[in-house]
Amino acid sequence: MLVRTGQGKYYITLNTGSVFSACLYNFDIDGAEVKPSHRDLLREKVVKPFLQTGGSVAVMGLASTSAGQTWDLDLSRHRAEEVAAYLWGF
């Protein structure tokens, strides 16, 4: 059952040079929607400008283990697919 969790959140970690990690979190429970604040990070703040300079990204989805392994794996995959689909829209 979808439970709204409020604004999407994220954090960014600079690894080395121009390599960074960005984590989107606070997806709705049982949800995969890329929230407006997630889209802001992907489109304006970090990811799109990075891609425009020739960078590349890898997308990985994660979900909690609260609903069972099969469900969580499917939700993780769906979240990653939603983020990737949004990125393809650039």
N, C-alpha and C positions, 0 to 999 in steps of 0.2 A: 504494500500500500504506500503510495506516494505521500511523504510528509515534508512540507516546506521547511527549510532550515534557515531562510534569510539570505542575506547577501553572500555571493560567492567570494572566496578569499584566495589569496595566493602568496607565495614567497619566492624570492629569487636568490640563488647562491652563485656567486662568481667562482668558477673552478680554477681555471688558469687562462691567462691571455684573454681571448675572445670566446672561451668556452664557458657556458653557464648552464645551470639547471633551473627550471621554473616548475613549481608545483601548484596546481590548481586544486583547491579543496573546498569543503563545505557545499558539495553538491547536495541536492535534496535527497533524503532517504529514499532509496529505490528509484532515484532519478538520474538522468544522464544529461540534462539540459545544460548547455554552456551558458552560464548566467552573464548578465551585462558586465559585471566587473571582470569576469574571466575574459570576455570578448575585448574589453578595454586593454587588458594586458597583452592579449594576442595580437590585436590590430594596431594599437597606437603606441604603446609604451615600449615594448621589447621585441616581440617575436617578428612581426612584419618588417620593421626596420632591419633586423638582423638578416632575414631572408632576402631582402632587397639588396644587401651587400654581398650576396653569394653564399650566405650561411645555409646550413641545413638543420633539420630537427628530427628527433625520434620521439614518438609518442608512446606512452605506456599508461594503461589504466589500472587503477587499484580501487578496491572497495573493501569495506570492513568484512570481518568474518562472522557477522552476527546472523546471517540468514542461511548459512550452509554453503559448502564449498561450490556446488554447481551453480547456485543462484549468484553467489558473489563473483565467480569467474565470468558468468554471462554479463553481469552488471559492469564489471571492470572492462570487458571488451566493448560493451556498448558506449561507455564513457570515452574510451580511447577513440572509437569510431566517430563519435560526435565532435570531439576536438579536432581530429584529422579532417573531417568534412568541413568544419569551419575554416581551418587553415587553407584548404583547397579553394575556398571561395575568394581568396585574395586575388 
